[in-house]
Amino acid sequence: MLKQQSDSWQLAWPDASRPVFTDGVAVVTAQQWQQQLQAVKRFIAMQPGDTVLLYQADPILFSVWFIALSQLGKHIVLAPDGQPDTLQLAGAQCDWQAPQAAVRADTVAYQPRLLLQNSCRVSFFTSGSTGLPKLVTKRLSQLLLEVQTLQQQFGVALSGQTLFAATVSFQHIYGLLFRMLWPLCYGFTQHRTQLSYLEQWQALLQQYDVVLVASPAHLARFDDVAILAPYTSRCQRIFSSGGPLNDVVPPRYVAALQQAPTEVFGSTETGGIAYRQRNTADVGWQVFDGVSVSQGPEQALQVSSAYLDSAGWFTTSDQVALVTERSFRLIGRLDRIVKIEEKRLSLPELEQYCLNSVLVSQVAAVVLTTTKPQLALAIVLSNQGEQLLKLHGKLVLNQQIKQHLLQRFERVLLPRKFRYVASLPYNQQGKLPRSELEALFEHD
């Protein structure tokens, strides 16, 4: 369990036999995990420099390295993935990189309490909607405060036998907090393998009470969730973060599992801001305990919390309507309000209206930065849209969608380019990087 002290945090694991990780067959106990931890700490103590690049594909190795570096007060830089160019880019910020291979563990006396240093910092690479990498640094104490909030908000309803499983990586803030640190700090077992398919989730529900930490993209793709209905009582909660779920997704989960996913709203910079669970259609975002919100110029959401370095207000690029001082509704992104032929256009509004067409299942709009700005749409078609494309071709389909949009938007604001794709290019965090959307239109 997690406890805050004056200059450190205490992580208490009284039971050496408790399962920390499992792959569904083999179990890693707290005793075995701690043997690796002590070996890694000895390795770290022999390395020069305090800024360490950490990328581990295996959650056990990642957790051992993260806690060891936290105990020693190091600066942890998390590479977003293990691609060679990514590691080279991230490594330029660091003194050395944690090795990929496991460090040989020796038998050591079990310690029921571990101390994590407040002086530890954790840096994340985040791209947001632009696709350009940016380094954001948080203090470990900020992350652990957020973990405490998650336990207070959601953990009291979980059983002691709960298994945490995930479709997302722990190398980013959402996965680090929800998939890794929360269960690690509060005694829940973690599933070792990152899930990709609905059938993997189904298999876990046959054995365990499960919390699923997922991305909006995965939850949207799990379209046959009705097969999970026999395991409703074992699905303890579903989390989603990275972007709002499409309106058609929550009702599918309510029908199958009697609960909608709990959507979490926030960013790497701000930490968690609010959450909602759309068991009914009209639900606003509820602000987390310890977070305050207000409205700035152009209805921009402003946030104040202990997860931020400054004591004042942080102004986001999200446009909101405040319902109460503890709840709000999202209107859209201020950085996605563009000008076409000197006319203002909200890309989220256009996307939402496009989804009203029976031909469209998913859509993303982007303004291409050519000599003259051009609005482009990437579209995942519905079954009806696929049939129209097959029978009449792309030009007819383009015109049908334009005619639909003309009911709401002036002709000058209509898209000039269309791409019909099997799926939108979401990244691991459930975001749509602008660079990936632009790449769909490169070969016109």
C-alpha positions in Angstrom: 0.0 0.0 0.0 1.1 3.6 -0.7 1.8 6.1 2.1 3.1 9.7 1.7 6.0 10.8 4.0 7.8 14.1 4.4 10.5 13.4 1.8 9.5 10.1 0.3 6.7 7.6 -0.3 6.4 4.3 1.4 5.3 1.3 -0.6 4.3 -1.5 1.8 4.0 -5.2 0.7 3.7 -7.2 3.9 3.0 -10.5 2.2 6.0 -11.9 0.3 3.9 -14.6 -1.4 1.3 -12.2 -2.9 1.2 -12.4 -6.8 2.5 -9.3 -8.5 2.3 -10.5 -12.1 0.8 -13.5 -14.0 0.6 -14.6 -17.6 -2.4 -16.7 -16.7 -0.3 -19.7 -15.7 2.9 -18.8 -14.0 3.0 -16.2 -11.1 5.7 -13.8 -10.0 5.4 -13.3 -6.3 6.5 -10.2 -4.3 9.5 -12.1 -3.0 10.6 -13.0 -6.6 10.0 -9.5 -7.8 12.0 -8.0 -5.0 15.0 -10.3 -5.7 15.2 -8.8 -9.1 14.7 -5.3 -7.6 17.7 -5.6 -5.4 19.9 -6.8 -8.2 18.9 -3.9 -10.4 19.6 -1.4 -7.6 23.1 -2.7 -7.3 23.6 -2.4 -11.1 22.3 1.2 -11.1 24.6 2.2 -8.2 27.6 1.3 -10.4 26.5 3.5 -13.3 27.7 7.2 -13.8 25.0 9.8 -14.3 21.5 10.3 -13.0 19.3 10.6 -16.1 18.3 7.2 -17.3 16.5 6.1 -20.5 14.0 3.4 -19.7 12.4 1.2 -22.3 11.3 -2.3 -21.4 8.7 -4.3 -23.4 8.2 -6.7 -20.4 6.1 -5.2 -17.6 8.0 -7.1 -14.9 11.3 -5.7 -16.0 9.8 -2.3 -16.5 8.3 -2.3 -13.0 11.5 -3.4 -11.4 13.6 -0.8 -13.1 11.1 2.0 -12.5 10.9 1.3 -8.8 14.6 0.8 -8.4 15.3 4.1 -10.2 12.6 5.8 -8.0 14.2 4.5 -4.8 17.6 5.9 -5.8 16.1 9.3 -6.8 17.1 9.1 -10.5 15.6 11.0 -13.4 13.7 8.5 -15.5 13.1 9.2 -19.2 10.5 7.0 -20.8 10.9 6.1 -24.5 7.5 5.9 -26.1 8.4 2.8 -28.0 11.4 0.6 -28.8 12.1 1.6 -32.4 15.8 2.3 -33.0 15.3 5.9 -34.1 13.0 6.6 -31.1 15.6 5.2 -28.7 18.3 7.3 -30.3 16.2 10.4 -30.0 15.4 9.8 -26.4 18.9 8.6 -25.6 20.3 12.0 -26.5 18.6 13.4 -23.4 20.1 10.8 -21.1 23.4 9.7 -19.4 22.7 6.0 -20.0 20.0 3.5 -21.0 18.7 0.6 -18.8 19.7 -2.7 -20.5 16.9 -4.7 -22.1 18.1 -8.0 -20.6 17.3 -9.1 -17.0 19.9 -8.6 -14.4 20.8 -11.7 -12.6 19.0 -11.9 -9.3 20.3 -13.3 -6.0 18.5 -14.5 -2.9 17.9 -11.6 -0.5 16.0 -11.0 2.6 12.5 -9.8 1.9 11.7 -6.1 2.8 8.0 -5.4 3.5 8.5 -1.7 3.0 10.2 0.2 0.1 10.9 3.9 0.1 10.5 5.9 -3.2 12.3 9.3 -3.3 10.4 12.5 -3.9 13.5 13.8 -5.7 12.8 11.3 -8.6 11.6 12.9 -11.8 9.8 11.1 -14.7 9.9 12.5 -18.3 7.5 11.4 -21.1 7.7 12.0 -24.8 4.3 13.1 -26.0 3.1 14.0 -29.5 -0.5 15.1 -29.0 -2.2 15.9 -32.2 0.8 17.4 -34.0 3.0 14.3 -34.2 6.1 16.3 -33.1 7.8 14.8 -30.0 7.9 16.9 -26.9 9.4 16.1 -23.5 7.2 16.6 -20.4 8.7 16.1 -17.0 6.7 15.3 -13.8 7.8 14.8 -10.2 7.3 11.2 -9.0 5.2 12.7 -6.1 2.8 14.1 -8.6 2.3 10.7 -10.2 1.8 9.0 -6.9 -0.7 11.6 -5.7 -2.7 10.7 -8.8 -2.4 7.0 -8.0 -3.8 7.7 -4.6 -6.8 9.5 -6.2 -7.5 6.6 -8.5 -7.6 4.2 -5.5 -9.8 6.5 -3.5 -12.1 7.1 -6.5 -12.4 3.6 -7.9 -10.4 1.1 -5.9 -12.7 0.6 -2.9 -15.2 -1.2 -5.2 -12.5 -3.7 -6.4 -12.0 -7.1 -4.9 -8.7 -8.2 -3.5 -8.4 -10.8 -6.3 -8.7 -8.3 -9.1 -6.5 -8.7 -12.2 -5.5 -5.6 -14.1 -5.1 -6.2 -17.9 -4.5 -3.6 -20.6 -4.4 -2.9 -24.4 -2.1 0.1 -23.8 1.6 0.5 -23.1 3.0 1.5 -19.7 5.6 3.7 -21.4 3.0 6.6 -21.5 1.3 8.4 -18.6 -2.1 6.8 -18.9 -0.7 3.2 -19.0 1.9 4.0 -16.4 -0.7 5.2 -13.9 -3.6 2.9 -14.6 -2.0 -0.3 -15.8 1.3 -0.2 -13.8 1.6 2.0 -10.8 -2.0 1.8 -9.4 -2.1 -2.1 -9.2 1.6 -2.2 -8.2 1.1 0.2 -5.3 -2.2 -1.2 -4.0 -1.7 -5.0 -4.2 -3.6 -5.9 -7.4 -2.1 -8.5 -9.7 -1.2 -7.4 -13.3 -1.5 -9.5 -16.4 1.8 -9.7 -18.1 0.7 -9.7 -21.8 -0.7 -6.6 -23.5 -4.1 -7.5 -25.0 -4.9 -7.0 -28.7 -8.0 -9.1 -29.2 -11.4 -9.4 -27.6 -10.9 -13.2 -27.2 -7.9 -12.5 -24.9 -10.1 -10.4 -22.6 -12.8 -13.1 -22.8 -10.3 -15.8 -21.7 -9.2 -13.7 -18.7 -12.8 -13.1 -17.6 -13.3 -16.9 -17.5 -10.6 -17.0 -14.7 -10.5 -13.6 -13.0 -12.2 -10.5 -11.8 -10.8 -8.0 -14.4 -10.2 -4.3 -14.7 -9.4 -3.5 -18.4 -7.3 -0.5 -19.2 -7.9 0.3 -22.8 -7.7 2.8 -25.6 -10.8 4.2 -27.4 -9.5 2.5 -30.6 -9.5 -0.9 -29.1 -12.9 -0.5 -27.5 -14.4 0.6 -30.8 -12.9 -2.4 -32.6 -14.2 -4.9 -30.0 -17.6 -4.9 -31.8 -18.8 -8.3 -30.7 -18.7 -7.6 -27.0 -22.0 -9.5 -26.6 -19.9 -12.7 -26.2 -18.7 -11.3 -22.8 -22.3 -11.2 -21.4 -21.9 -14.4 -19.4 -19.0 -12.8 -17.5 -20.7 -9.5 -16.5 -20.0 -10.0 -12.8 -16.3 -10.5 -13.4 -15.8 -7.3 -15.5 -15.1 -5.0 -12.6 -14.4 -1.8 -14.6 -13.3 -0.7 -18.1 -11.1 2.4 -18.5 -10.6 4.4 -21.6 -8.4 7.4 -22.3 -6.8 9.2 -25.2 -9.9 10.7 -26.7 -13.7 10.5 -26.3 -15.4 7.3 -27.3 -17.7 7.5 -30.3 -21.3 7.9 -29.1 -22.2 4.4 -30.5 -19.6 2.6 -28.4 -20.8 3.0 -24.7 -24.3 1.5 -25.4 -22.7 -1.7 -26.8 -20.9 -2.2 -23.5 -24.0 -1.3 -21.4 -26.0 -3.9 -23.4 -23.3 -6.6 -23.0 -21.8 -5.9 -19.6 -24.3 -3.6 -17.8 -21.7 -0.9 -17.6 -20.2 1.7 -20.0 -16.4 2.2 -20.1 -15.2 4.9 -17.6 -13.6 7.5 -19.9 -10.8 9.5 -18.4 -10.0 13.0 -19.6 -6.6 14.7 -19.2 -3.1 15.0 -20.7 0.5 14.3 -19.9 0.9 17.9 -18.8 -2.1 18.2 -16.6 -2.6 14.6 -15.4 -6.1 13.4 -15.0 -8.8 16.1 -15.0 -12.1 14.4 -15.1 -14.0 11.2 -15.9 -17.4 10.1 -17.1 -19.3 6.8 -17.4 -22.0 7.0 -20.0 -24.5 4.4 -18.8 -27.0 6.9 -20.0 -26.5 9.1 -23.0 -26.4 12.6 -21.5 -23.5 12.5 -19.0 -21.0 15.3 -18.4 -17.4 15.1 -17.3 -17.0 14.9 -13.5 -13.9 16.6 -12.1 -11.5 14.4 -10.0 -11.0 15.1 -6.3 -8.0 17.5 -5.9 -8.6 19.2 -9.3 -10.3 22.6 -9.8 -11.5 23.8 -13.2 -12.6 27.2 -14.6 -13.3 28.8 -17.9 -10.8 31.1 -19.7 -11.0 33.2 -22.9 -12.9 31.5 -25.8 -14.4 29.0 -23.2 -10.9 27.4 -22.8 -10.8 24.9 -20.0 -8.4 26.0 -17.2 -7.1 23.5 -14.6 -5.5 23.8 -11.2 -4.2 20.8 -9.3 -1.3 19.2 -7.4 -0.3 17.4 -10.6 0.9 20.7 -12.1 4.2 22.4 -11.3 2.7 25.9 -11.0 0.2 27.0 -8.4 -1.9 29.0 -10.9 -4.2 28.0 -13.7 -3.1 25.9 -16.7 -5.0 26.8 -19.8 -5.7 23.9 -22.1 -6.7 23.9 -25.8 -10.1 22.3 -24.9 -13.2 24.4 -25.3 -15.8 23.5 -22.6 -19.2 24.5 -21.2 -19.2 24.5 -17.4 -22.2 22.8 -15.9 -21.2 23.2 -12.3 -17.9 24.0 -10.6 -17.3 20.2 -10.6 -18.6 19.2 -14.0 -18.4 20.3 -17.7 -19.1 19.3 -21.2 -16.5 19.3 -24.0 -17.3 21.4 -27.0 -14.1 20.7 -29.0 -10.4 21.6 -29.4 -9.6 25.3 -29.9 -6.6 24.3 -31.9 -9.0 22.5 -34.3 -10.9 25.6 -35.2 -9.5 26.6 -38.6 -10.1 29.2 -41.4 -11.0 28.1 -44.9 -11.3 31.0 -47.4 -11.4 33.4 -44.3 -14.4 31.5 -42.8 -14.0 29.8 -39.4 -14.7 26.1 -39.3 -14.7 23.7 -36.3 -13.3 20.4 -37.4 -14.9 18.5 -34.5 -18.3 20.0 -35.5 -17.8 18.9 -39.1 -16.7 15.4 -38.1 -19.7 15.1 -35.8 -22.1 16.2 -38.5 -20.5 13.8 -41.0 -21.1 10.9 -38.6 -24.9 11.6 -39.0 -24.6 10.2 -42.5 -25.6 6.6 -42.8 -22.6 6.1 -45.1 -20.0 7.0 -42.4 -18.8 4.9 -39.4 -15.7 7.0 -38.4 -14.2 10.2 -39.7 -11.2 12.5 -39.1 -10.7 15.9 -40.7 -7.4 17.6 -41.4 -6.4 20.8 -43.2 -3.5 20.0 -45.5 -0.7 22.6 -45.5 -0.4 23.0 -49.3 0.0 26.4 -51.1 -3.7 26.8 -50.5 -5.1 25.2 -47.4 -7.3 22.2 -48.3 -9.8 20.4 -46.1 -9.4 16.6 -46.3 -11.5 13.8 -44.7 -10.3 10.3 -43.8 -13.4 8.1 -43.5 -14.2 4.6 -42.3 -17.4 3.6 -44.2 -20.4 1.9 -42.8 -21.7 -1.2 -44.5 -24.1 1.0 -46.5 -21.2 3.2 -47.5 -19.1 0.2 -48.6 -21.9 -1.0 -50.8 -22.3 2.4 -52.5 -18.5 2.6 -53.1 -18.5 -0.9 -54.6 -21.5 -0.3 -56.9 -20.9 3.3 -58.0 -17.3 4.3 -57.2 -15.5 6.9 -55.3 -16.7 10.0 -57.2 -20.4 9.2 -56.5 -19.6 8.5 -52.9 -17.7 11.8 -52.5 -20.7 13.7 -53.9 -23.1 11.9 -51.6 -21.1 12.9 -48.6 -20.7 16.5 -49.9 -24.5 16.7 -50.3 -25.0 15.6 -46.8 -22.5 18.2 -45.5 -24.1 21.0 -47.6 -27.2 20.7 -45.3 -25.1 22.3 -42.6 -21.9 23.9 -44.1 -21.3 26.4 -46.9 -19.9 25.0 -50.1 -16.6 26.8 -49.6 -16.1 24.7 -46.4 -16.6 21.3 -48.0 -13.7 18.9 -48.1 -11.6 18.8 -51.3 -10.0 15.4 -50.7 -11.3 12.1 -49.4 -9.6 8.9 -48.3 -11.6 5.8 -47.5 -9.7 3.6 -45.1 -10.2 0.3 -43.2 -9.3 2.1 -39.9 -8.1 5.5 -38.8 -4.3 5.7 -37.9 -4.7 5.8 -34.1 -1.4 5.5 -32.2 -0.9 3.4 -29.0 -2.5 6.1 -26.9 -5.7 6.3 -28.9 -4.7 9.6 -30.5 -4.7 10.6 -34.2 -1.4 12.3 -34.8 -1.7 15.0 -37.5 1.3 13.6 -39.3 -0.3 10.2 -39.7 -3.5 11.8 -41.1 -1.5 13.9 -43.5 0.4 10.9 -44.7 -2.9 9.3 -46.0 -3.0 12.1 -48.6 0.6 12.3 -49.7 0.2 10.4 -53.0 -2.5 12.4 -54.7 
